Amino acid sequence: GAVVSVSGHSCKRGETYAHEELIHPVRMVTALVRVRGRAEPLPVKTDRPIDKTLIFAALDALKPVVAEPPVRIGDVVLARVCGTAVSFVATANA
């Protein structure tokens, strides 16, 4: 269950990424949510990477969300996704 060695990387950052990817893979997640009274959806993203196994559950949790204007970049649209410390935040103004 432990990483013994990593090869093929050209920098320390690549080695770190490979270790993390093998032990605890995480991803930033982007999506769109509806905005009350507007046709254009609001782009959102997680404020930090979320466990890769929770991506689809996080997107399901976001489905019923309807943002209430005004929304500013960085506003939390959905907090504590799937019981984690990760939140979805706005990446545009609406």
C-alpha positions in Angstrom: 0.0 0.0 0.0 3.0 2.4 -0.1 4.7 4.1 -3.0 8.2 2.7 -3.3 9.5 4.9 -6.1 8.4 7.2 -8.9 10.3 7.6 -12.2 9.9 9.6 -15.3 9.5 13.0 -13.6 11.6 16.0 -14.5 11.0 18.0 -11.3 10.1 17.5 -7.6 6.6 18.8 -8.3 6.0 15.9 -10.7 7.2 13.4 -8.1 4.9 14.9 -5.5 1.9 14.9 -7.9 2.5 11.2 -8.7 2.6 10.2 -5.0 -0.6 12.1 -4.3 -2.3 10.7 -7.4 -1.5 7.2 -6.3 -2.4 7.6 -2.6 -5.2 10.2 -2.5 -6.3 11.5 -6.0 -8.2 14.8 -5.9 -9.6 17.1 -8.5 -10.9 20.7 -8.9 -14.5 20.5 -10.2 -16.1 23.0 -12.4 -19.8 23.2 -13.3 -22.7 25.5 -14.1 -25.7 26.4 -11.9 -29.0 28.2 -12.7 -29.5 31.8 -11.7 -33.0 32.9 -10.7 -34.5 35.2 -13.3 -31.7 34.8 -15.8 -31.2 32.6 -18.9 -27.4 32.4 -18.6 -26.0 29.9 -16.0 -23.4 30.8 -13.4 -20.0 29.1 -13.7 -18.8 27.7 -10.4 -15.8 25.7 -9.2 -14.7 24.0 -6.0 -12.6 26.2 -3.8 -10.1 23.4 -3.3 -9.6 20.0 -4.8 -12.1 17.3 -3.7 -11.6 13.6 -3.4 -11.9 12.0 -6.9 -14.4 9.5 -5.6 -16.8 12.3 -4.6 -16.9 14.2 -7.9 -20.2 12.7 -9.1 -21.9 13.1 -5.7 -20.7 16.7 -5.6 -22.2 17.4 -9.0 -25.5 15.7 -7.9 -25.6 18.0 -4.8 -25.2 21.0 -7.1 -28.1 20.1 -9.4 -30.9 21.6 -7.3 -29.0 24.8 -6.5 -30.4 28.1 -8.0 -28.2 31.1 -7.3 -29.9 34.3 -6.1 -28.6 37.5 -7.7 -26.5 39.4 -7.0 -23.7 36.9 -7.0 -20.0 38.0 -7.0 -16.9 36.1 -7.9 -15.8 34.1 -4.9 -19.3 33.9 -3.3 -20.1 30.5 -1.9 -22.8 28.9 -3.9 -22.9 25.6 -2.0 -20.9 25.0 1.2 -19.5 21.8 2.7 -20.1 19.7 -0.4 -20.7 16.0 0.6 -19.8 16.7 4.2 -16.3 17.9 3.3 -14.7 21.3 3.9 -14.9 21.9 0.1 -17.4 24.6 -1.2 -18.5 25.5 -4.7 -17.8 29.2 -5.4 -18.9 31.6 -8.2 -16.3 32.2 -10.9 -18.3 35.1 -12.5 -20.7 37.8 -11.4 -24.4 37.4 -11.9 
